[in-house]
Amino acid sequence: DTVLEFKNLVPPFTITLGLSALPVLREMWMNKDSKGIKTSIESVVRMTLLIAFPAGIGLAVLSQDVLSLFYGLSGKNALAIEHIAPVLVIYGLTVFLLAIEQPLVSMLQAVSKEKVPIYAIAVGAVVKIVANYILVGLPSVNMKGAAIGSMLCNLTIDGICLYHLLKATNVRMEWKSTVFKPLFCAVCAGAAAWGTNTVFERLIGGFQGVSIINGENISCIFGVVAAVIVYVISLLLSRTLPKDDIKMLPKGEKIAKVLEKYKLIG
């Protein structure tokens, strides 16, 4: 349950992207605006991954430290965290699969492919049941088997939904700008989080303050801050954010003009 609490933090933020895109994409679909359809699909996928990739990778590289920050390392918690952390790593690295699921379902509804998600979820459920049956019973896998089963389930659902969405709309997605650039920036942020946390743990790891204020927790917080800074810088330097995506943000027009002036958006 503890792991699921962290795993389920990301999807609520990405669900709104799919819901907000539904009427826009529906209108473009009805008007047969192929260019607009392509732009909308890529924008939703990219914005979803821009949230899910760094959040997931951050949970993965700081899994034990994040759990310690929230639940402490005293008594039984220390032993529990030692077993739960590897599961959180798997969920962290694959949380983007869960995050992209609802936006894909919403976009399929917009292009009159409502039945595809039902079929995809049914197939995904079968995959999860089979995977859990095989993996959870293996002593070397045990608890991690459920996480792997969920990953395979989400991967199956996403694969089916994305295939039918691109086929129905005849869209050839730009994978570099939509998927690989956000992933690269997230990996850079994850490396910054891990490196900063490791350095500070060596410097102040033994510090024991009051309650949760100790060296390990402070190191974790510094790691998160470093990740955010590196992520924003890498997004700008790699020009990952297109102008249209920036405009979707509050005061996006003004932000886009400033970034465009310094050639920091695609």
N, C-alpha and C positions, 0 to 999 in steps of 0.2 A: 504493500500500500504506500509506503514511504517513497519508493521509486516512482510509482505512478503519479504521485503528487507533482513531482518535478517534470515528468514526461508530459503531463497534461497542461503545463503552463503555457506552451507555445501555441497550440491549435486555436484557442479563443481569439488570439490576435490575427490569425490568418483566415479564419472563417469569414470575417467581415470583408476581406478582400474579394472573396468569391461572390458574396451576396451583393456587394456594391457593383461588381462587374456584370452581374446578371442582366439588368435592364439595358445597359449600354451595349453589351454583346448581342442581346436579343434584337435590338433595333438595327444594329449593323447586319445581323444575319438576315433579317427580313428585307433590308434594302440591298442585300447582296454586295456589301462593301467589303471586298476581299482584303484590301489594305488595312482597313480599320479593324477587321476581325483578327488579322495577324498581329497588329500592334496591341490590341486588347489582351489577347491570349498571352503573348510574351510578357506584357507588363504585369499581369496577375501572377504568372509563374515566377518572374524575376523578383517582384516585391515579396512574395511568399518566402522564397529562398533567402532573400536578404535578411529576413527575420529569423528563419529556422536554422540556417547554416551556422551562424555565429553562436546562437543560443545552444544548439546541440553540441557543437564542438567544445564550447566552453564548459558545458556539463561533463563532457567526456574527460577533458584534460584536468579538470579540477574536481572530479567526482568525490573523492574522499574528503577533500578540503571543504567542499560545499556542504556535504553531509555533516561534517564536524562542526561547521559554523552554525548550522541550524539545530543540531541535536546534541552537540557536545561529545566529548570523548570519555566521560566518566562512566564507571561501572559497566553495565551490560551494553551500553551504546557503542563502546569501542569495538567490542566483538561483533556486534550486529553490522556496524559500518564496514568492517573489514570484509564481510560477506556480501553486503549490498552494493558496495562501490563498483565491483566489476560488472554488475547488472546495469547500473546507471551508465557506465561507459558505453555499453551496447545500445541502450535506449538513446543516449546522447548522440551517438554517431548516426542513428537512423531516425531521429525525431522528425527530420524533414519529410520523410515518407508519410508520416501521420499528418503533418502540417499541410501538405499539398493536397491531401485527399479531398477535403470538403470544397476547396476552390475548383478542383477538377469536376466534381459532381455538379456544382453550380453552373459551370460553363457548359457542361453537357446538357443540362436542362435548358440553357439559353438557346442551344442549337437543335432543340427537339429530339434529343437522344436520352430521354428520361429513363428508358429501360436498361441502358448500359450499366449504370451504377449498381442496379439490383443484381444483375448477372455477375458483375465484378465482385461484389461483396460475397455472394454465394460461393464463388470459386475461391476467394480469399479465405473464407471460413473453413473450407475443406482443407486448404493448404495448412492453416494454423492448427487444426485438429490433428492432422497427420504428423506435422512437425513436432507438436507437443508430445504426442504419443511416443514418438521415436526418441526425442532428445531429452525430455525431462527424466526418463527412466535411466539414462546413462549416468553413472556416478561421476564421471569426469566433467559432465555438463551441468546436470542437476538444475538449479534455479535459473541459470543462464539459458536453458532450453526454452523457457516461456518467452524470454525476451527475443530470442532468435525466431521463435514461431511467430511472434507479433510482427517482427521485421519482414519475414517472408510473406505474411498475410498482407501487410500494407504495400509491399513491393508488387505483389500480384494485382491488387486493386488498382494501384496507381498506373501500372504498366498497361492494363486493359483500358482504363479510362483515358489515359493520354493517347494511346494508339487510336481509339475510336474518335476522340476529339479532333486530332490532327487529320485523320482520314475524312471525317465528315466535313471539315472546313477547308480541306485541301491546303493546309498551312505547312510550310517547311520552316520550322522554327530555327532561329539563329542560336545554336547551342552555346557558342562561345560567350556571347553577351548575356544570354539568359541564365545559363547554368554555371559555366566554368569560371567566369570572372567573379561572381559572388562567392563561389566555393574557394577560389584562390585567396580572396580577401579574408574570408572566414578562417582559413588555415593560418594565414599570417597573424590574425588576432589570437587564435588558439595558441600559436607558438609564443606570442608575447605574454599571454596569460600564464602559460606553463613556466616560461623562463623567468618572469618577474616573481612569480610565487616561489619558485625554487631558490632564487637568489636571496629573497627576503627571509625565507625559512632558515637558511644557513646563517643569516646575520642576526635575526631576532627570534628564531624559532623557540628558544628556551625561555623567552620572556613570559612571565605569568602575572597578569594584572587582576582586575576584579571581574568576576562573572565570565562573560564571553570575551572580554578584552584580553587577548593573549597573543603571543607571537604568531601562531599558526593562523588564527583568524584575521589578524592584520595583514599577514602575507597574502591570504586569499583575496581580501578586498583590494589590495594593491594590484594583484594579478588581474582582477576584473576591470579595474580602472585602466590599466595598461592595454588590455584587450580592446576596450571601447575606443581609446585614442588611436591605436594602430589600425583598427577597423575603419574608422572614419577617414583617416589619412590614406589608407590603401584604396578605399572606394573612390576618393577624389583623384588620386594620382593615376589610377588605372582607368579613370573615366567610365566607371561601371554604370553610373546612374544616367540614363537618358533624360533629356529635357522634359519629355512628356511625363515621366515618372515623378520628377521633382514637382511638377505642377499639381500633382495629386495631393501633395502635402499642404498643411496650413501655411498660408503666405508663400505658396510655392512659386508664384510668378516672380516675386522679388528675389527669392533665393536663387531661382534659375538664372535671372539676369546677372547676379553677382558671380555665380559659378561659371557662367558662360563667358563673362568678361575675362576671367583668368584661365579659360579653356580647361575647366575641371569637370565638365560633363560631356557625355557622348552625344 
